[in-house]
């Protein structure tokens, strides 16, 4: 029996070494965001009357779908507000962290042949999965403890040690659960792409089921791990049973994943990959056709996902005015203008957030080239009569063209839902103008990715760090009163806030020229450097 888990400790140390930068960045980012929001809450709602007004607003079903049910609304103190505002969104971030880190050391390592090499050593067949989940348990425990300590050290009256520990434990339990469920999907699927798709689909479905259940049927909400963890009622009643139940489910899922791992062939999955055509189409004879085929599912999924995301935001616009009028936090985040109502001002922030989120798939499309190179597949193309420019151009073109399509889907989703819930609907033309004004900023992100691919391919991960920084300073910058120069470091800080601001053609042109310059420089570097494999 012990032979099945041989060398698990050695593999665990190896995983820690490989992720010695990624793991601290994830933990610091999540903890910092959580503590900063908790720190500013007392200043935003300083009186009991303000908090109770906010509590009445939070009873809105649209808000419940987004944030979950409110607890302690009859005495809406800082602790109850913190749990209501942040717990579900922070749990989503922790879930994403666990999914990405788990995939990296299970299905991805297996697909690239690293696990096969490891198996040639005195390593147990279950050691890789066990080591990965063990490290994820440690990571989430550390995250939970640091988060709990940070919240407790704020010394807020309603955020005691027990509640802070429960808040941290809730996040840790969710992280462990999504690590084990991702480990399970790694056994069911036969490639990394499918594992990512199943894992993130489960996360999204869990959020949707929770939202519907919180409004319609609490039993339905309890089916979702995100809905279950909200029943802790942190800082109000402090129930620990949802944490223990989530951990119990995690153990069951992990045992199932281990069993499936023990009976399947290395490199295979229980859900077989769809067989391709016997003969390739003429379209696949070009680098552009090949890159589109490789990313077809991802492109379709993200395009539909952004449409749905836009619709979900549009569905809450009907009751938004009353919510914003009583929410000091949101008013701190949105631009200040006496000439426009709160909904119009909120739209400017919302379009920026949707644009930053829309930049995620765009970056994925262009960085797919780096992923192919790391797997030593690019060299196979260059052995044929294919130029480096053609290969890089194919991925860059897909990213550049997908940006306006994704913006269009977000805007159409937002507007199509808004017309059913708003009496005075914001013009579609204004929304389109606001959405497309962000295109140069997204293109700069593409340009940065191309530049790094061309000159420093090992540092392409900096694009995600830069995008995360952009989200932080744009979304929370006003509330946390960050210096203006920090906002101007990101291209999204130079985009005109339509409809509050007029369209500044000069800014748009400058941003576009910067994107073009970065792309051209990236092409020059790509033609000069060595290609892996």
URMO-V386089 format. One record per helix or strand. SS is the DSSP state (H for helix, E for strand). FROM is the first residue (numbers start at 0). TO is the last residue. If there is no record, write none. Layout:
SS	FROM	TO
SS	FROM	TO
//
This chain:
H	1	4
H	7	17
H	21	43
H	47	56
H	60	66
H	72	74
H	77	104
H	106	110
H	113	118
H	126	152
H	160	187
H	191	214
H	217	222
H	224	229
H	240	262
H	281	284
H	286	293
H	295	313
H	316	325
H	327	332
H	341	373
H	377	381
H	387	420
H	427	436
H	438	454
H	456	458
H	461	479
H	483	487
H	490	493
H	504	527
//
